[in-house]
Amino acid sequence: MYAVIFRAEIAVLDDEYYTSAKQLKELAETKYGCLDFTSVTEGNQEIAISYWSDKKQILAWKNDEHHLAMQILGKERWYKSYKVQIVEIEREYCSN
């Protein structure tokens, strides 16, 4: 399993951002097989973590036409800077 970690410094988040973020999350889950997608904002920082079965899904998601358009808006309007990390999960455990 893999995780994509997106960290950003926020410039401004408007109504279009919130609508687009919801649509992109649904697209990742329904079309590209994203297993889970969580995001939080604190102050001017945002972090989003999505979980995937394989790298091919991640690449397909990265190159989705709608996602590419939102990446451009993110660079132009919503974020001052951002960083993306793709990591392989070696072990997972929980307290259930």
N, C-alpha and C positions, 0 to 999 in steps of 0.2 A: 504494500500500500504506500501511496505517496501523499504528501501534503504540499499545497502551494500557500505560501505565506506572503501576503501583500501588506506592506506597511507604507503609510503615506503621511505627509504633513499637509494638512488641509489649507486651501486658500479660502474657498467659500463653497458651501453645499446648498444648492437651491432646490426648488421643487422638481425640476427636471432630473436632477441627480437621484433623488429618492425614488422617483418613478422608474428610472433606468436601472438603478441598482436592484430593485425588486424583479424587474423583467429579466435581467442578466442572471440572477440567482436561479430563477425558475428555468431558464434556458439551459444553464449548466447542469441542473439536476435532471431535466426531462430529456434533453437531446444528447448530452455528452456523458451521462452516467456519473456525475458528481455524487458522491456518497453522503456528504454533509458539507454545509457551508455556513459559517458563522462569522459575523463581523461586529465590531464594537468601535465606538468613537468616544474619546475622552479628551476634552480640551480641543486642541488643534491636531490631534493624532488619530489616525484610523488604522485598525488592523483587521484583516480578513483572512481566515484560514479555511481552505477547502480541501477535501479529502477525495482521493481518486484511486482506482484500482491499478491503472498503468499510465505510462508516459504518453502513449498514443492518444488517450483521452484528453490529457492536458494540452498536448499540441493542437489537437482538433479544436478545443475550446479557445485556445489562444488565437487561432486563426479564423474564428467565426466572424463573419462580416459585421454583424451587429456589435459584437464585442470589440472589434477593431475600431469601429466608429466611436464607441464610448471611450476607448483608450485615448483617442485624439481629443475628445472633449475634456477628459480628465487632465491631460497635459496642458490644454489651453485655458481651462476655467477652474476646475475643482481642486487641483492639487498643486502645491508649490514644488513638491518633490515626492518620489516614491521609490520603493525597492521591492523586488519580487524574489523570493527564494523558493526553490523546489527541493524538497527533502524526501528521502526514503525512510519510512518508519520501520525500525528494526524490531521494536518490541512495544507491546501495548498491554496495560493491565488496568483494572479498575477495582473499586471497593464494593461492588454489588454483591 
